[in-house]
């Protein structure tokens, strides 16, 4: 008997245990011979895995690897081993992510890691920064000192004002959003994309508000609008296209994972993933030389970047991002998820922060885009057990994220030509 992912289930396999949907409703009983009809029912009701007689997951996975040239698998495995060096490879979730990463690498999936300028430091520059370690930066001071950073994005403030009025309607919120034609166009494209997969076209913001929800659409609008605030970071500091690709992928994964845990307002989870590394942009903007030093130091010592940040600045990008969202008076749940995405055990809402944490691990494992990190961060194993997810969720989430990423990325990022850094 083996526990197989829904993606590995085939017609004519025999169920070894009953199959239930997410709410515990019985779908199929033990002994049923699977057909395409039954497999479609499983997909329709969000079944992630099932016990079947005979084949085990290890046998199925071994057979998959055997279909690929041995030398290719060896090279991909060596690459993945280096990138996963800070994770616990004995953990079943990490083992599954590593396996999927090997398959992606072996299939020719490019790993987006080398997007920072190679820096050749002068000895005096190195000595100057080394002498100053740790720098003990005051993130609240330079956030408050930057007029652009210290102010809540105007369009979002107007949306919040409209929502807070008891008499407000979908049309009132539509009027606010339509003041920014670029934002309105982006939101309509997103709600008509694979991100939502609505069967009928949504052609007005008021209809989007009615279908998606007021809070959900306003949260999405805030996340989309914030990207334009960081469009002037020089490309020799970071490739912004790769930064936002990683961030958008993290947001998509967080939203999908939240759906499996029946968390409401999954748009909030998407925005938390979208903004999880925003503190890094604050560092790159205000302390570019020191930030490049942290990146270079982490690369040379094979250290995780957020730990290199703590060594150099005595604070990391997650804490800075949390402070920024506090300054903007964003919902506390967003600030909490951003601030603790590397330390979800310290969060007030461990489940939601863990989902962003897990989404970040997944995005780094997939190797698409980068905010500066070259390695896969460690997974918090204790909260993994508490949340009750299964490794079989990864292949489904990654498949869905792959399907959504390019569409959502084009809508959020490249619609604004001034943001492009090719």
Order of alpha helices (4+ residues) and beta strands (2+ residues): beta-beta-beta-alpha-beta-alpha-alpha-alpha-alpha-alpha-alpha-alpha-alpha-alpha-alpha-alpha-alpha-alpha-alpha-alpha-alpha-alpha-alpha-alpha-alpha-alpha
